[in-house]
Amino acid sequence: MNLTIQLTEKVQSYLEIIDISGKIVAAENLGVLDIGATDISLVKYSSALTNTGLYLIKVNLGKSSIVKQLLVM
């Protein structure tokens, strides 16, 4: 399970996984990501996804952010 993002500049990044109640269940500083396509593996966060349901994957990229939905069944 990967999340792929396309970057046009190097940026400091931070990932959060948020459950449907708004609780942050996992977070990690991803450091500086390089220009181009970047794959972020979500496998290592599977222990935080213990309940079925909807989660939000939020990646902060400098002054902007990307939010994706993840459905765990």
PyMOL CGO cylinders between C-alpha atoms (Angstrom):
from pymol import cmd
from pymol.cgo import CYLINDER

trace = [
    CYLINDER, 0.00, 0.00, 0.00, 1.70, 3.18, -1.23, 0.3, 1, 1, 1, 1, 1, 1,
    CYLINDER, 1.70, 3.18, -1.23, 0.83, 6.83, -1.58, 0.3, 1, 1, 1, 1, 1, 1,
    CYLINDER, 0.83, 6.83, -1.58, 2.51, 8.50, -4.57, 0.3, 1, 1, 1, 1, 1, 1,
    CYLINDER, 2.51, 8.50, -4.57, 2.95, 12.26, -4.72, 0.3, 1, 1, 1, 1, 1, 1,
    CYLINDER, 2.95, 12.26, -4.72, 4.52, 14.41, -7.43, 0.3, 1, 1, 1, 1, 1, 1,
    CYLINDER, 4.52, 14.41, -7.43, 6.69, 17.31, -6.25, 0.3, 1, 1, 1, 1, 1, 1,
    CYLINDER, 6.69, 17.31, -6.25, 8.00, 20.29, -8.21, 0.3, 1, 1, 1, 1, 1, 1,
    CYLINDER, 8.00, 20.29, -8.21, 10.44, 21.34, -5.48, 0.3, 1, 1, 1, 1, 1, 1,
    CYLINDER, 10.44, 21.34, -5.48, 12.19, 19.90, -2.42, 0.3, 1, 1, 1, 1, 1, 1,
    CYLINDER, 12.19, 19.90, -2.42, 10.00, 20.28, 0.66, 0.3, 1, 1, 1, 1, 1, 1,
    CYLINDER, 10.00, 20.28, 0.66, 10.01, 19.36, 4.32, 0.3, 1, 1, 1, 1, 1, 1,
    CYLINDER, 10.01, 19.36, 4.32, 7.23, 16.82, 4.88, 0.3, 1, 1, 1, 1, 1, 1,
    CYLINDER, 7.23, 16.82, 4.88, 5.22, 15.33, 7.73, 0.3, 1, 1, 1, 1, 1, 1,
    CYLINDER, 5.22, 15.33, 7.73, 2.65, 12.52, 7.60, 0.3, 1, 1, 1, 1, 1, 1,
    CYLINDER, 2.65, 12.52, 7.60, -0.39, 12.04, 9.85, 0.3, 1, 1, 1, 1, 1, 1,
    CYLINDER, -0.39, 12.04, 9.85, -2.98, 9.28, 9.84, 0.3, 1, 1, 1, 1, 1, 1,
    CYLINDER, -2.98, 9.28, 9.84, -6.25, 10.43, 11.38, 0.3, 1, 1, 1, 1, 1, 1,
    CYLINDER, -6.25, 10.43, 11.38, -9.21, 8.25, 12.31, 0.3, 1, 1, 1, 1, 1, 1,
    CYLINDER, -9.21, 8.25, 12.31, -12.82, 9.26, 11.69, 0.3, 1, 1, 1, 1, 1, 1,
    CYLINDER, -12.82, 9.26, 11.69, -13.14, 10.76, 15.19, 0.3, 1, 1, 1, 1, 1, 1,
    CYLINDER, -13.14, 10.76, 15.19, -10.24, 13.15, 14.48, 0.3, 1, 1, 1, 1, 1, 1,
    CYLINDER, -10.24, 13.15, 14.48, -7.66, 11.32, 16.58, 0.3, 1, 1, 1, 1, 1, 1,
    CYLINDER, -7.66, 11.32, 16.58, -4.14, 11.14, 15.14, 0.3, 1, 1, 1, 1, 1, 1,
    CYLINDER, -4.14, 11.14, 15.14, -3.28, 7.42, 15.24, 0.3, 1, 1, 1, 1, 1, 1,
    CYLINDER, -3.28, 7.42, 15.24, 0.14, 7.70, 13.59, 0.3, 1, 1, 1, 1, 1, 1,
    CYLINDER, 0.14, 7.70, 13.59, 2.53, 10.50, 12.68, 0.3, 1, 1, 1, 1, 1, 1,
    CYLINDER, 2.53, 10.50, 12.68, 6.02, 10.73, 11.24, 0.3, 1, 1, 1, 1, 1, 1,
    CYLINDER, 6.02, 10.73, 11.24, 8.42, 13.40, 10.06, 0.3, 1, 1, 1, 1, 1, 1,
    CYLINDER, 8.42, 13.40, 10.06, 9.33, 12.25, 6.54, 0.3, 1, 1, 1, 1, 1, 1,
    CYLINDER, 9.33, 12.25, 6.54, 12.17, 14.76, 6.22, 0.3, 1, 1, 1, 1, 1, 1,
    CYLINDER, 12.17, 14.76, 6.22, 12.95, 16.56, 2.99, 0.3, 1, 1, 1, 1, 1, 1,
    CYLINDER, 12.95, 16.56, 2.99, 11.37, 14.96, -0.09, 0.3, 1, 1, 1, 1, 1, 1,
    CYLINDER, 11.37, 14.96, -0.09, 13.05, 15.41, -3.47, 0.3, 1, 1, 1, 1, 1, 1,
    CYLINDER, 13.05, 15.41, -3.47, 11.64, 16.77, -6.72, 0.3, 1, 1, 1, 1, 1, 1,
    CYLINDER, 11.64, 16.77, -6.72, 9.67, 14.25, -8.80, 0.3, 1, 1, 1, 1, 1, 1,
    CYLINDER, 9.67, 14.25, -8.80, 7.49, 11.29, -7.92, 0.3, 1, 1, 1, 1, 1, 1,
    CYLINDER, 7.49, 11.29, -7.92, 7.80, 10.05, -4.35, 0.3, 1, 1, 1, 1, 1, 1,
    CYLINDER, 7.80, 10.05, -4.35, 6.26, 6.81, -3.06, 0.3, 1, 1, 1, 1, 1, 1,
    CYLINDER, 6.26, 6.81, -3.06, 5.36, 6.73, 0.62, 0.3, 1, 1, 1, 1, 1, 1,
    CYLINDER, 5.36, 6.73, 0.62, 4.83, 3.21, 1.93, 0.3, 1, 1, 1, 1, 1, 1,
    CYLINDER, 4.83, 3.21, 1.93, 1.89, 2.94, 4.33, 0.3, 1, 1, 1, 1, 1, 1,
    CYLINDER, 1.89, 2.94, 4.33, 2.61, -0.69, 5.29, 0.3, 1, 1, 1, 1, 1, 1,
    CYLINDER, 2.61, -0.69, 5.29, 4.58, 0.27, 8.40, 0.3, 1, 1, 1, 1, 1, 1,
    CYLINDER, 4.58, 0.27, 8.40, 1.52, 2.11, 9.73, 0.3, 1, 1, 1, 1, 1, 1,
    CYLINDER, 1.52, 2.11, 9.73, -0.76, -0.95, 9.52, 0.3, 1, 1, 1, 1, 1, 1,
    CYLINDER, -0.76, -0.95, 9.52, -0.48, -1.54, 13.28, 0.3, 1, 1, 1, 1, 1, 1,
    CYLINDER, -0.48, -1.54, 13.28, -2.14, 1.86, 13.83, 0.3, 1, 1, 1, 1, 1, 1,
    CYLINDER, -2.14, 1.86, 13.83, -5.05, 0.91, 11.56, 0.3, 1, 1, 1, 1, 1, 1,
    CYLINDER, -5.05, 0.91, 11.56, -6.54, -1.61, 13.97, 0.3, 1, 1, 1, 1, 1, 1,
    CYLINDER, -6.54, -1.61, 13.97, -10.21, -0.76, 13.44, 0.3, 1, 1, 1, 1, 1, 1,
    CYLINDER, -10.21, -0.76, 13.44, -12.20, -1.02, 10.25, 0.3, 1, 1, 1, 1, 1, 1,
    CYLINDER, -12.20, -1.02, 10.25, -13.42, 2.29, 8.91, 0.3, 1, 1, 1, 1, 1, 1,
    CYLINDER, -13.42, 2.29, 8.91, -12.35, 5.48, 7.21, 0.3, 1, 1, 1, 1, 1, 1,
    CYLINDER, -12.35, 5.48, 7.21, -8.98, 7.11, 7.85, 0.3, 1, 1, 1, 1, 1, 1,
    CYLINDER, -8.98, 7.11, 7.85, -7.46, 10.30, 6.47, 0.3, 1, 1, 1, 1, 1, 1,
    CYLINDER, -7.46, 10.30, 6.47, -3.85, 10.31, 5.31, 0.3, 1, 1, 1, 1, 1, 1,
    CYLINDER, -3.85, 10.31, 5.31, -2.52, 13.87, 5.57, 0.3, 1, 1, 1, 1, 1, 1,
    CYLINDER, -2.52, 13.87, 5.57, 0.89, 14.79, 4.20, 0.3, 1, 1, 1, 1, 1, 1,
    CYLINDER, 0.89, 14.79, 4.20, 2.09, 18.28, 5.04, 0.3, 1, 1, 1, 1, 1, 1,
    CYLINDER, 2.09, 18.28, 5.04, 4.41, 19.56, 2.32, 0.3, 1, 1, 1, 1, 1, 1,
    CYLINDER, 4.41, 19.56, 2.32, 5.97, 22.84, 3.35, 0.3, 1, 1, 1, 1, 1, 1,
    CYLINDER, 5.97, 22.84, 3.35, 3.14, 25.40, 3.26, 0.3, 1, 1, 1, 1, 1, 1,
    CYLINDER, 3.14, 25.40, 3.26, 0.62, 23.06, 1.62, 0.3, 1, 1, 1, 1, 1, 1,
    CYLINDER, 0.62, 23.06, 1.62, -0.86, 19.65, 2.36, 0.3, 1, 1, 1, 1, 1, 1,
    CYLINDER, -0.86, 19.65, 2.36, -2.46, 16.68, 0.64, 0.3, 1, 1, 1, 1, 1, 1,
    CYLINDER, -2.46, 16.68, 0.64, -5.29, 14.69, 2.22, 0.3, 1, 1, 1, 1, 1, 1,
    CYLINDER, -5.29, 14.69, 2.22, -6.37, 11.26, 0.95, 0.3, 1, 1, 1, 1, 1, 1,
    CYLINDER, -6.37, 11.26, 0.95, -8.98, 8.86, 2.26, 0.3, 1, 1, 1, 1, 1, 1,
    CYLINDER, -8.98, 8.86, 2.26, -8.18, 5.28, 3.21, 0.3, 1, 1, 1, 1, 1, 1,
    CYLINDER, -8.18, 5.28, 3.21, -10.92, 2.71, 3.80, 0.3, 1, 1, 1, 1, 1, 1,
    CYLINDER, -10.92, 2.71, 3.80, -9.88, -0.22, 6.04, 0.3, 1, 1, 1, 1, 1, 1,
    CYLINDER, -9.88, -0.22, 6.04, -12.13, -3.26, 5.82, 0.3, 1, 1, 1, 1, 1, 1,
]
cmd.load_cgo(trace, "trace")
